[in-house]
Amino acid sequence: MYESMKGMLAKANAEGYAVMAINAFNLETARGVITAAEEMNAPIIIDLLQDHVKSFFDCDILTQPIIKMAQAASVPVAINLDHGHDIAHLKRCLHEGFSSVMCDASALSPEENARVTRGIVELAQTYGASVEAEVGNMGNVDGNFTDDAMYTDPDVAIKFIQETGVDALAVSYGSTHGDYPEGYVPTFHFDIVEKIKAATGAPLVLHGGSGAGEENMRRSVEAGINKINVGTDYMIAQREFVAKALAENPGYDYPTLVEDSWKAGIEVIKRYIEISGSAGKARS
């Protein structure tokens, strides 16, 4: 059931829940994402970060095997290029079969961001693919946390959606990419989401979902978020499994270790699917 994000986010928007978008970077982690979604009967988005795609296996090698897994899945699965800031590479990903792409031109002026994004929307339509974009931007806990100056201006976002026709818009209202310090829960400004939603009705996206806090995520969905990105928590679960497994058994068979590690991340994904409200929505 390989799809673009357009249909699944439209359904989520109409029914008031969010679809989880989980970062994967190889076949094993993508398999874990699909397995978790199938166990929860939930639609799912596999986010492939452009920097990972370019560093590990490029789009011409990685895409087709994951597409085959998606086609064989019992739930709707989209493959989305996450933070596609290299526009030439983003176009290659569309050609290679990505069902969705994020055109991240948020570092440009609002006018240039809209111009670049509008061109990608027009191109993606020829492939039957959907487009996510971003207005405002989010920091990284390894560098600088998102501050007030980085939050999305609702008026700019509303104009951007109207001018570009994007299928989904990522907005910055308090989250940060990466692993927060232990015990830290960010403060979210839900009024930003609510104002954009009220004016446009468009599917909106939360980036940096890992560690954002269950209450923040549930309130985000109530405010109008229909896609939630999580990567760090999924990868941490696998890393911690590997560390513990090798500490207890240094001779752990490597193929089995790889197989067991992605399985360790499934419960993390299932928990987020439950929080997002998308459990049971694949065939409802």
Secondary structure by P-SEA (a helix, b strand, c coil): ccccaaaaaaaaaaabbbbbbbbbccaaaaaaaaaaaaaacbbbbbbbbaaaaacccccccccaaaaaaaaacccbbbbbbccccaaaaaaaaaaacccbbbbccccccaaaaaaaaaaaaaaaaaacbbbbbbcccccccccccccccccccaaaaaaaaaaccccbbbbbcccccccccccbbbbbcaaaaaaaaaacccbbbbcccccccaaaaaaaaaacccbbbbcaaaaaaaaaaaaaaaaacccccaaaaaaaaaaaaaaaaaaaaaaacccccccc
